[in-house]
Amino acid sequence: MAAIEIRKNFHHELDAIRDDVVRAAGMVTESLARATQAFLDGDLEIADEIIRNDDIVDALTIDVEERCFQLLALQQPMASDLRAIVTAIRVLPEIERTHDLITNIMKATRRTYGVDFAPKLRGLIEQMGSGVHRLYRLAIDAYIDRNTALADALDDMDDEIDNLHREFIAAIFEIREGREIELPIAVQLAMVGRFYERIGDHAVNIGERVHYMVTGWLPEHTGAARLAAREADEVPGE
């Protein structure tokens, strides 16, 4: 009976860890939903609120990570349970770093306060913001549902963010050449574009961890297999 109770408690804590990973990711998606408009509007109040919330995300991810390590040490899980815990440990930094990037966008809001962005730049920022928000929500949906098909599709979806980022950088250069924007502001905008592009990358990384959780496969395994095959070919035959 004691063993059954221990196992039940283990799965209860595993479910709680998953729920808190989703809660942390939910804070990220909520911040994303507000951050783009705050940047475009120069809303310093919302920017400051999102910056303060970064400490909450940090504290939550640290707490969940510590609980994951405790489960590994005390329960010695196997197979799918082990992959679920390892996935949570690997997903948490993706979430934490994503909120760091959102925080960086909000700090850029302070540095660009009062600037009237050209319509083309505003439109591209809006598209990048809505694009990464959608991508991140889908990444978390894949995690919740253990949906490998959705996880695999994230990389292709991220291509659109990459294309928007390239278009955004080109637009900055174009407007800068016309002297319609000061260099420090152009640099801030270029950094903001990079932040959005990196947020998309983190969403894709979450999808890769979901694939590992379900199947045990990671993209790194393909590279390792290629290396092993090359090394085998280089060994002289007996």
ZIRA-V135905 format. One record per residue. PSI is psi in whole degrees, -180 to 180 (none if undefined). Layout:
<<PSI> <PSI>>
//
This chain:
<<-41> <-41> <-40> <-41> <-40> <-43> <-39> <-43> <-38> <-48> <-31> <-44> <-35> <-41> <-39> <-38> <-47> <-44> <-38> <-31> <-44> <-37> <-43> <-42> <-34> <-36> <-36> <-48> <-35> <-43> <-41> <-42> <-28> <-27> <-43> <-47> <-37> <-40> <-47> <-33> <-9> <38> <96> <-27> <-49> <-39> <-46> <-38> <-45> <-38> <-43> <-36> <-17> <-34> <-36> <-44> <-43> <-48> <-41> <-45> <-37> <-44> <-47> <-40> <-42> <-39> <-35> <-46> <-35> <-42> <-42> <-42> <-39> <-31> <-20> <60> <159> <163> <-127> <-34> <-41> <-44> <-35> <-41> <-45> <-39> <-45> <-43> <-37> <-29> <-35> <-45> <-32> <-41> <-47> <-42> <-32> <-45> <-31> <-43> <-40> <-41> <-40> <-38> <-40> <-33> <-34> <-27> <-39> <-40> <-21> <13> <132> <-5> <135> <105> <145> <146> <-39> <-42> <-43> <-44> <-42> <-37> <-43> <-42> <-43> <-42> <-49> <-33> <-47> <-30> <-46> <-44> <-41> <-41> <-41> <-36> <-42> <-36> <-42> <-39> <-46> <-45> <-3> <45> <98> <-31> <-45> <-41> <-42> <-30> <-16> <-36> <-43> <-38> <-34> <-22> <-35> <-39> <-42> <-42> <-42> <-38> <-45> <-42> <-38> <-45> <-41> <-39> <-37> <-46> <-42> <-46> <-35> <-39> <-32> <7> <28> <-3> <140> <152> <-47> <-37> <-39> <-41> <-44> <-43> <-42> <-39> <-40> <-43> <-42> <-38> <-44> <-42> <-39> <-34> <-42> <-40> <-41> <-37> <-42> <-41> <-39> <-42> <-40> <-38> <-34> <-43> <-41> <-44> <-39> <-42> <-17> <6> <142> <153> <-33> <-28> <-34> <-45> <-40> <-38> <-40> <-42> <-45> <-40> <-41> <-43> <-36> <-38> <-29> <-13> <122> <142> <150> <none>>
//
